[in-house]
Amino acid sequence: MALLDFTASAIQLNDRPTYEDLPAGQYEMMIIRSTTKATRNGDGEYLELEMQVLNGPHTNRRHWERLNLNNQNPIAVRIAEESLARLCRALNLDVVTDSEQLHDKPFLAVVKPDKKDPARTRVVDYFAADDKPEPKPAAKPAPKAATGGRPW
């Protein structure tokens, strides 16, 4: 048993944090923690990056990315290396010897639904914090089908 001197009514309750994935969009973020972890089957390692949203309606929300830098699957390694290279370029880093070099530097992340699991989102691209990715041009409308009448 533990003796407590606690009055619950004296505590202001805030909204509970949400643990849902971030909606698709662009977010200014920074990495606040990084860890290397063993893969589930134990035959590789991934770099887990914990990111925090810096502004907007999702300020302080967290997002995690896992980069399979040491994996039996060469495609997973290539994808992870490309993602890390995009992040490093957004942070203006060329050589990284410790993942802490990625910490506390703002960047812009483009978040989209995961192709394998659309209920989850993942970062698909990184840009420098002061860059804005160019919006893709809207698709041209399809030409109207001829109705046999006069065009005016």
C-alpha positions in Angstrom: 0.0 0.0 0.0 1.1 3.5 -0.8 0.0 6.6 1.2 -1.3 9.4 -1.1 -2.3 13.0 -0.5 -4.1 13.5 -3.8 -7.2 15.4 -4.8 -8.5 14.4 -8.2 -10.8 17.4 -8.5 -7.8 19.8 -8.3 -6.3 18.5 -11.5 -7.3 20.0 -14.8 -7.9 17.3 -17.4 -6.8 18.0 -20.9 -7.9 16.1 -24.0 -6.2 12.8 -24.3 -3.5 12.6 -26.9 -4.4 10.9 -30.1 -2.3 7.9 -31.2 -3.7 7.7 -34.7 -1.4 8.2 -37.6 -0.9 11.7 -39.0 -3.3 12.5 -41.9 -1.7 12.8 -45.3 -0.1 16.2 -45.9 3.0 18.3 -45.5 4.4 18.8 -42.0 7.4 20.8 -40.6 9.0 18.2 -38.3 12.2 17.4 -36.5 13.7 14.2 -35.3 13.7 14.1 -31.5 14.9 10.5 -30.9 16.6 7.7 -32.9 17.3 4.1 -32.0 18.6 1.0 -33.7 16.4 -2.0 -33.1 16.6 -5.7 -34.1 14.0 -6.8 -36.7 11.2 -9.1 -35.5 12.9 -12.2 -36.8 16.3 -11.1 -35.5 18.2 -11.3 -38.8 18.6 -7.5 -39.3 18.3 -4.1 -37.8 16.4 -1.0 -38.5 16.8 2.7 -37.6 13.7 4.0 -35.9 13.3 7.8 -36.1 10.9 9.5 -33.8 9.7 12.8 -35.4 7.7 15.6 -33.9 5.4 18.0 -35.8 6.6 21.6 -35.1 3.6 23.7 -36.1 0.0 23.7 -37.4 -3.0 21.9 -36.1 -1.0 18.8 -35.3 1.8 20.5 -33.3 3.7 18.2 -31.0 2.2 15.0 -32.6 4.7 12.2 -33.1 5.4 10.1 -36.1 7.8 7.1 -36.4 9.7 6.0 -39.4 11.6 2.7 -39.6 14.5 2.4 -42.0 15.7 -1.2 -42.7 19.4 -0.3 -43.2 20.5 -3.9 -42.3 18.2 -6.4 -43.8 18.2 -9.7 -45.8 16.0 -8.1 -48.4 18.1 -5.9 -50.7 15.0 -3.9 -51.9 14.2 -3.0 -48.3 17.7 -1.8 -47.8 17.7 0.2 -51.0 14.4 1.9 -50.0 15.7 2.7 -46.5 19.0 4.1 -47.9 17.1 6.3 -50.4 14.8 7.6 -47.7 17.8 8.4 -45.4 19.6 10.1 -48.3 16.5 12.3 -48.9 16.4 13.2 -45.3 20.1 14.0 -45.1 19.9 16.2 -48.2 16.9 18.1 -46.6 19.0 18.7 -43.5 22.0 19.7 -45.7 24.1 16.7 -44.4 26.3 14.6 -46.6 28.1 12.3 -44.2 26.4 11.0 -41.1 28.3 8.9 -38.6 25.8 9.0 -35.7 22.0 9.2 -36.0 22.0 12.0 -33.4 23.4 14.3 -36.1 19.8 14.2 -37.5 18.2 15.4 -34.3 16.7 18.8 -33.6 16.9 20.1 -37.2 13.7 21.1 -38.8 12.6 19.7 -42.2 9.5 19.4 -44.3 8.0 15.9 -44.5 5.4 14.8 -47.1 3.2 12.2 -45.5 1.0 9.9 -47.6 -1.0 6.6 -47.0 1.2 3.5 -47.0 0.6 1.5 -50.2 0.5 -1.8 -48.4 -1.7 -0.5 -45.5 -3.7 2.6 -46.5 -4.9 3.0 -42.9 -1.3 3.9 -41.9 0.8 6.8 -43.2 4.5 7.2 -43.9 6.9 9.8 -45.0 7.4 9.6 -48.8 9.7 12.6 -49.2 11.8 15.2 -47.3 12.6 18.8 -48.1 14.6 21.6 -46.4 12.3 23.4 -43.9 12.4 26.6 -46.0 11.6 24.7 -49.3 8.1 24.0 -50.5 7.7 21.1 -52.9 6.3 22.2 -56.3 2.7 21.2 -56.6 2.0 18.7 -59.4 0.1 20.3 -62.2 -3.6 19.4 -62.4 -4.5 16.8 -65.0 -5.9 18.2 -68.1 -9.6 17.6 -68.5 -10.6 15.0 -71.0 -11.9 16.4 -74.3 -15.6 16.3 -74.7 -17.0 13.6 -76.9 -18.4 14.7 -80.2 -22.2 14.9 -80.1 -22.7 15.4 -83.8 -23.9 18.9 -83.2 -22.2 22.2 -83.9 -19.4 23.0 -81.6 -20.9 26.4 -80.5 
